[in-house]
Amino acid sequence: MKILKNLGFLLITLIAFKANAQTDKATTIRIVEAKKFLFVATSALPLNSNEINSVIRQMPGSTGGNINLSGSNYDLKITADSLVAYLPYYGRSYSAPVNRDDNGFKFTAKDFTYTSKKNKRGWDVSMEPKDVRDNVRMNLSISESGYASLSVMSNSKQSITYNGYISEIPVKKIK
């Protein structure tokens, strides 16, 4: 009876874990290979420094160097003809933005390179916009279940990493 109870618990745990995955394997393969998906950021991990960590500790919803972004609508939209970034930035900037509203990584790039390599655990995707003022390089690691980690490097800011998931781009309904 105890074996049956343990087997039932294991089965429920596996079902819950599978239900918690963001996308199924087939969907993840399809949207990554089609180069048409949305990366949704759920947390940000700025590069560690004493000054940044002292500020982060005072922010509500943050633990250690991890900043919770759940429910904030920060994302990176990837299509065959554009990259649209709307991501916050926490860290040290080496040059002040000309426009005060230019904080973070907020841009639309039409001219960019995109390389995708399949590995054992998923994909490594590299993107480099050519028509963006800052020299930005992005590396996205995607698991087969749709979880992802985005590292952003810039000449004018310290590096930052975002954790989240990928999904299909929602179709906008015309009213």
TORNU-489722 format. One line per 2 residues: their letters; for each residue x, y, z of C-alpha. Coordinates in nm, 3 decimals, padded with zeros to 5 digits. Layout:
a> X,Y,Z | ...
# end
This chain:
mk> 00.000,00.000,00.000 | 00.286,00.236,00.084
il> 00.445,00.170,-00.257 | 00.116,00.252,-00.430
kn> 00.084,00.574,-00.229 | 00.442,00.679,-00.320
lg> 00.383,00.593,-00.685 | 00.066,00.807,-00.685
fl> 00.254,01.098,-00.527 | 00.530,01.068,-00.788
li> 00.275,01.060,-01.070 | 00.098,01.372,-00.942
tl> 00.432,01.552,-00.904 | 00.535,01.469,-01.261
ia> 00.199,01.582,-01.399 | 00.221,01.909,-01.206
fk> 00.577,01.967,-01.327 | 00.476,01.902,-01.690
an> 00.171,02.129,-01.657 | 00.396,02.403,-01.522
aq> 00.609,02.408,-01.839 | 00.556,02.721,-02.048
td> 00.526,02.555,-02.389 | 00.536,02.200,-02.507
ka> 00.840,02.073,-02.694 | 00.672,02.078,-03.037
tt> 00.556,02.440,-02.996 | 00.898,02.550,-02.874
ir> 01.069,02.385,-03.173 | 00.820,02.539,-03.416
iv> 00.840,02.899,-03.290 | 01.220,02.902,-03.246
ea> 01.282,02.760,-03.594 | 01.024,02.999,-03.744
kk> 01.206,03.288,-03.575 | 00.873,03.421,-03.444
fl> 00.828,03.427,-03.068 | 00.803,03.645,-02.759
fv> 01.046,03.634,-02.467 | 00.863,03.742,-02.151
at> 01.092,03.860,-01.870 | 00.990,03.748,-01.519
sa> 01.305,03.855,-01.333 | 01.617,04.066,-01.383
lp> 01.964,03.992,-01.250 | 02.191,04.296,-01.277
ln> 02.566,04.258,-01.261 | 02.670,04.255,-00.895
sn> 02.826,04.559,-00.741 | 02.798,04.696,-00.388
ei> 02.614,05.013,-00.495 | 02.356,04.827,-00.705
ns> 02.295,04.559,-00.441 | 02.232,04.822,-00.171
vi> 01.963,04.982,-00.391 | 01.809,04.646,-00.492
rq> 01.774,04.536,-00.128 | 01.548,04.836,-00.069
mp> 01.316,04.751,-00.361 | 00.993,04.565,-00.279
gs> 00.970,04.215,-00.427 | 01.344,04.170,-00.472
tg> 01.564,03.911,-00.308 | 01.940,03.933,-00.321
gn> 02.033,04.049,-00.669 | 01.711,03.916,-00.826
in> 01.440,04.170,-00.922 | 01.090,04.030,-00.971
ls> 00.931,04.150,-01.298 | 00.623,03.924,-01.297
gs> 00.316,04.104,-01.429 | 00.519,04.397,-01.565
ny> 00.481,04.327,-01.941 | 00.855,04.346,-02.013
dl> 00.941,04.147,-02.323 | 01.147,04.098,-02.638
ki> 00.949,04.028,-02.956 | 01.143,03.838,-03.222
ta> 01.017,03.806,-03.579 | 01.192,03.739,-03.907
ds> 01.200,04.111,-03.991 | 01.229,04.287,-03.653
lv> 01.343,04.283,-03.291 | 01.127,04.485,-03.054
ay> 01.272,04.524,-02.704 | 01.090,04.663,-02.403
lp> 01.311,04.568,-02.108 | 01.401,04.760,-01.790
yy> 01.759,04.823,-01.689 | 01.911,04.806,-01.342
gr> 02.281,04.870,-01.314 | 02.557,05.111,-01.393
sy> 02.534,05.317,-01.709 | 02.853,05.462,-01.852
sa> 02.675,05.742,-02.039 | 02.360,05.936,-01.956
pv> 02.065,05.894,-02.192 | 01.979,06.197,-02.406
nr> 01.609,06.142,-02.340 | 01.507,06.066,-01.979
dd> 01.251,05.815,-02.108 | 01.529,05.610,-02.276
ng> 01.609,05.411,-01.962 | 01.633,05.040,-02.020
fk> 01.650,04.860,-02.351 | 01.362,04.999,-02.555
ft> 01.410,04.981,-02.928 | 01.285,04.842,-03.258
ak> 01.552,04.700,-03.488 | 01.487,04.612,-03.851
df> 01.851,04.540,-03.938 | 01.995,04.265,-03.716
ty> 02.178,03.935,-03.718 | 02.011,03.624,-03.576
ts> 02.190,03.292,-03.528 | 02.035,02.988,-03.364
kk> 02.219,02.672,-03.261 | 02.056,02.357,-03.125
nk> 02.227,02.202,-02.823 | 02.152,01.915,-02.581
rg> 01.916,02.118,-02.364 | 01.754,02.348,-02.620
wd> 01.884,02.642,-02.825 | 02.139,02.919,-02.805
vs> 02.021,03.224,-02.998 | 02.244,03.526,-03.064
me> 02.104,03.857,-03.184 | 02.286,04.178,-03.267
pk> 02.087,04.482,-03.381 | 02.276,04.696,-03.632
dv> 02.042,04.998,-03.641 | 02.028,05.070,-03.266
rd> 02.217,05.362,-03.111 | 02.379,05.150,-02.841
nv> 02.595,04.862,-02.956 | 02.377,04.586,-02.805
rm> 02.440,04.211,-02.819 | 02.182,03.962,-02.691
nl> 02.225,03.593,-02.612 | 01.913,03.389,-02.542
si> 01.932,03.035,-02.400 | 01.605,02.847,-02.448
se> 01.510,02.511,-02.294 | 01.285,02.265,-02.474
sg> 01.005,02.344,-02.228 | 01.018,02.716,-02.315
ya> 01.207,02.857,-02.018 | 01.470,03.107,-02.124
sl> 01.753,03.330,-02.004 | 01.847,03.648,-02.192
sv> 02.188,03.813,-02.143 | 02.222,04.168,-02.275
ms> 02.561,04.331,-02.327 | 02.603,04.695,-02.424
ns> 02.894,04.933,-02.470 | 02.721,05.199,-02.259
kq> 02.586,04.983,-01.972 | 02.691,04.695,-01.751
si> 02.562,04.354,-01.858 | 02.229,04.230,-01.727
ty> 02.048,03.895,-01.742 | 01.672,03.840,-01.761
ng> 01.501,03.510,-01.681 | 01.162,03.423,-01.821
yi> 00.994,03.213,-02.085 | 00.912,03.218,-02.454
se> 00.567,03.197,-02.604 | 00.387,03.243,-02.930
ip> 00.322,03.603,-03.027 | -00.042,03.678,-02.942
vk> -00.261,03.765,-03.240 | -00.420,04.108,-03.203
ki> -00.793,04.107,-03.259 | -00.931,04.384,-03.482
k> -01.242,04.545,-03.343
# end
